[in-house]
Amino acid sequence: MSSSERVCIFCVGNRLMMDDGVGPAVFDELISSYILPPEVELLDVGCMSLSMVDKVRCADYLVTVDAVDGTEEAPGTVFSFEPEDMARHSGAMASLHDLKLVDVFDAAGLLGYEAEGRCFGMQVMNRSPEVVTIGLSQPVFDALPHLVDAVLADLVLRGHEVRCAFSQEPIEPGWHHVMAEDDAR
């Protein structure tokens, strides 16, 4: 079973700024551990930009994976919310990037394009280290499988066939991502 719905997953963040790189870390896990169906496009977009408007034109459903801060929850806590819910906050739940998915939707809407969307975020511990730092803080790294699970569950629940790259086993409800022992932070 595979859906005809066209999906684009934006993994947002800066790999050089510690926990801000949680979106790219999810990208790495998805690209190395799973086989996504042809109708699902996975992108490591760095920081969100209006160039993503073209992806809205081509997609029925958009997913954003990003770091969040100011939620008063423990680092590593995973959130799922609507794009407009994320954009309406200036502190808690706000994206760490100036342009948000809802801004891309708004710009695309002005051009006559529409798509649904979902945002997945993780509360970070350190999003702006004093020096360039590649890698996630320990609590964020340890919780990364939960964020990967959230994205996978969303795809599966929407009818997309995702398979484990190693076993070719289909991902089904209840699947839990396990990072390899040698995964670099």
Secondary structure, DSSP 4 states (H G I P E B T S, - for coil): ------EEEEEE--TTBGGGGHHHHHHHHHHHHEE--TTEEEEEEES--GGGHHHHHH-SEEEEEEEEE-SSSPTT-EEEE-HHHHHT-SSTTEESSSS-HHHHHHHHHHTT---EEEEEEEE-S-SS-SS-B-S--HHHHHHHHHHHHHHHHHHHHTT---EETTT-PBP-TT------TT---
